[in-house]
Amino acid sequence: MSSIVLIKGILLVIPAVLLMALVLPPRPWRLPAAVVIGAVAGFVAAAALPPGILAYVVSFAIMGSVYAMLSLGLNTQWGYTGHLNFGVAGFFAVGAFTSALVTVEAPTGMAAQYTQMAFGLDMPFLVGVAAAAAVSAVVAFLVAVPVLRLRMDFLAIATIGVAEIIRLIFQNERWLANGPQPLRGIPQPLQCAVRGDVCEWLPAWATALLEPLSPRDYPLIYLVIITLFLAVVYMVVERACRSPWGRMLRAVRDDEGSAAMNGKPITYVRIQSFVFGAVIMGIAGALYAHYVVTIDYSHFHALFATFLVWVMLMLGGSGNNRGAVIGGFIVWGVWSGTAFLTSAIEPLLALISDDLPRRAAYFRWLLVALLLAGIVLFRPQGLIREEKVVSRYLRGR
């Protein structure tokens, strides 16, 4: 095994182990099984897969992690508290653009005529992610105070409107984030390690380990970063939802009047849950922006950043964090696979009508809609049911 294959295998083992630990059932053997399966899968993928297929698998895992994080944020709002939030795309966009503005260096000279932005602070990656979380929390709080007075259908309509307002602001206000033109040059963390530059804060052993990698291998490093974020977010959400605060969320969701009679601050609990979920969505947006490097308002359309997330949560299992992660990867796999399917059926569609091949992309949404209908009809509780006993103390007894 060559050194480059060994390094790629090591980089693939870390996210593989983390993802296996998230999706395997909570049993005593979960961690050892995750280590074994992840190690085998990582080294086999690095050694056996051609470079093109390996790059596709890594890209798929990165985007699946982004959507899994969005699904976790929505699960906090809908699965545990009952907020019918159809404005996921809005907080996703706020996180992405905030992190971009914080980490991008403001253009000067001729470049300033083509790229306009409110500010460019040229701050580190982690500062950008933290700023995305903070701004998403502030926006969510300002939205939650008036909007959460509504219920069910009216709440869904209001959150859709909020998300569209946010998207149109980023589209039309060029002074804010370059308007309809793409915002380019978003920095990527640890990019210096594959470019041969000096990473001052990276340990010497890590620099030596990553030295054989080329810039085309950078997605392997970013996959490690984003799966670490996903694992941390999952653990925080899981701990919060199993705490007394999380059980209070379920009480408010199931019987708001009874919870109020027992002295629970209903309004504050609903706002806290909404803000907590929006923070997770903002972090997902920041991680997405630093992966794609170039963003604009079209990346945050409701179909891609809200509808798909709802299908993911419904498939995985509302009220179950492990199901939210699994649903995120499965539906993203279905969505990615339909791209190959539409390409394959274009010759067949051309035999029927010359106009049909240009509409082949709509078959992707048709298949996702059929998947959603199947979930509602045959598995409304999702692949993994919501746990009735979430307290680890009671479950242990």
Disulfide bonds with the S-S distance in Angstrom:
Cys192-Cys199 1.64
